Amino acid sequence: MTAGPPLAAESMLLDAEDCLDRRHLAAALEGFNRAEASGADADRCAAGRWMACMLRGDFASAWRESDAIRRRGAPDPHRFWNGEDIRGKRLIVRCLHGFGDAVQFIRHAPLLRDIASEVTYEVAPRFVELAERFAGVDNVITWGEGTARTTPQWDVQIEVMELPYLFRTEQHDLPILERYLHLSDRVLDGVAREMGNTSRPRVGLVWNAGGWNPSRSVPVSALAPVLDSSDCEFWSLQGPDSASTESSFAPHQLREVAAGRGSILTLAAVIAQLDLVLTVDTLAAHLAGALGMPAWVMLQHAADWRWMTETARTPWYPSLRLFRQRRQGDWTGVVADVQRSMRAWSREFSARSIAT
């Protein structure tokens, strides 16, 4: 039986991970270095440093941690990408994580098309109709009974979230910063007809991030001050599973598009018709960013690495603005910040409408 790391090294590693959870990034990085030097698991320390580096926006250092982890690992017998050159290869990109992850990283599609001989994207059945509308995506297949398309021959497979690593993406060279999702007039016109006309600013709302990480969700009652403080027309962008909570918004006449409810393509088309999206960390934020639409994202204090820390903007999506918890679990300050910003935004919107 192999002995584990010394107790002191394990304690150092736990302390470093605690610093990372509290977003004390400099202390976390120092702690992971000391823990590894004392005998803690090298891959676990590298993974912690990777996360800290991505949160700091230091993507280049994060990729070096990925290199170190890959060098220590055995070659993948399933032919997942292991750092090899993909030029001239037949590539299949597997979208196996969340839909938001696929939206964010499929932006690399034009770059892949330029260097690989053939690129196929394998996505979940619900994502097919949207995947075909991203710039650079030509071949899409899916899985599941009655939906599978013939899988082409391929040389290398890669998970879509690995694409930034493959291209060693850094902040200054993020590909296709915005508007890399293109919807047809037919899709947009159908949604526009159902939504009708209005002179008021339209705001889409997402408060529930789902069961995978409930800490991302804002209590529905907490958002009442935002709806009360501005003369906006609010539209629900929640999925069909959130119907029970929408009754809380009845006094505010929260609206929704009934046709295509639950369709990701319909959600994207609705977002394209709005003036602003107000959302927690979920698919709607990624769709708004890919469409180049303005969106405000309400983030928990220990937000995901893609949103970094201590910044109101993200290099991944220039059209997004970030509102952060000051303390983990406390949405009061976020809602107050959004309320003030919404008042100012709606006044500016009205002034622009009068001027035009």
Buried (B, 14 or more C-beta within 10 A) or exposed (E): EEEEBEEEBBBBBEBBBEBBEEBBBEBBBBBBBBBBEBBBBBBBBBBBBBBBBBBBBBBEBBBBBBBBBBEEEEEEEEBEBEEEEBEEBBBBBBBEEBBBBBBBBBBBBBBBBEBBEBBBBBBBEBBBBBBBBBBBBEBBBBEEEEEEEEEEEBBBBBBBBBBBBBBEBBEEEBBBBBBBBEBEEEBBEBBBEBBEEEEBBBBBBBBBBBEEEEBBBBEBEBBBEBBEBBEBBBBBBBBEEBEEBBEBBEEBEBBBBEEBBEBBBBBBBBBBBBBBBBBBBBBBBBBBBBBBBBBBBBBBBBBBBBBBBEEEEBBBBEBBBBBBBEEEEEBEEBBEBBBEBBBEBBEEBBEEEEEE
